[in-house]
Amino acid sequence: MATILIAYSTVDGQTRRICERLGQLLEARAHAVTLVQLTDDRVIDAGPFDKVIIGASVRYGKHRRHVHRFIAENSHKLDGKPNVLFTVNLVARKPEKSTPETNPYLRKLLEELAWRPTHAAVFAGRLDYALYGFWDRQIIRLIMKLTGGPTALDAKVEYTEWEQVEALAERISAL
Ligand SMILES: Cc1cc2nc3c(=O)[nH]c(=O)nc-3n(C[C@H](O)[C@H](O)[C@H](O)COP(=O)(O)O)c2cc1C
């Protein structure tokens, strides 16, 4: 049994859903899971946990600053224990951009951090125009048009492959 911190950064909730599923799967393997949302003003200490999972979504090409801050503040503690960093974005729905080596946002984040997780992962996110404000909807729609994705305003598509989430839980359990 391990104590596992799952720290996540989300806007529309898909990264939270992935983390909740990971949490359920890890608890089913008798691990003690603490799920925490990263925010701009919250300070989280990874020190007391045996393993740490960090999940963060992308908006306009970036992961939010509190993700960088959490990792910078905890990097020495993280280096002493098994840890996982995963990204959630829509580019990852394309098979050729769906791995840690090929997803441009994960690559960029790792370059910016100058830190390496024990294990990295990429999940495709969710598209749901109804959730977005006017300008975000226009821009995401344009990007979808340019990249061959759905453009109907009532489109709701979950690209996340849940078997991959299950495989990650297995892996974390074994780390
Ligand atoms: C305003 C906005 C900007 C986004 N920018 C990007 C982007 O630059 N690249 C990308 O691959 N996905 C982008 N996405 C897609 C999100 O990463 C995807 O919807 C993900 O599931 C969001 O996760 P969350 O619900 O945990 O925030 C964007 C979505 C929104 C709403």
The ligand as an ORCA input file, in Angstrom:
! r2SCAN-3c Opt
* xyz 0 1
  C      -9.994     27.973    -24.700
  C      -9.371     26.641    -25.002
  C      -8.091     26.567    -25.518
  C      -7.513     25.317    -25.832
  N      -6.261     25.274    -26.373
  C      -5.757     24.088    -26.759
  C      -4.496     24.034    -27.412
  O      -3.803     25.021    -27.591
  N      -4.061     22.824    -27.840
  C      -4.787     21.673    -27.645
  O      -4.332     20.615    -28.079
  N      -5.971     21.693    -26.998
  C      -6.461     22.878    -26.558
  N      -7.672     22.926    -25.926
  C      -8.369     21.675    -25.626
  C      -8.251     21.275    -24.151
  O      -6.925     20.952    -23.826
  C      -9.176     20.083    -23.913
  O     -10.507     20.509    -24.083
  C      -9.004     19.444    -22.555
  O      -9.877     18.337    -22.444
  C      -9.296     20.437    -21.450
  O      -9.032     19.827    -20.222
  P      -9.682     20.379    -18.873
  O     -11.175     20.172    -19.009
  O      -9.099     19.527    -17.810
  O      -9.292     21.821    -18.742
  C      -8.241     24.135    -25.596
  C      -9.554     24.221    -25.067
  C     -10.103     25.451    -24.776
  C     -11.489     25.515    -24.216
*
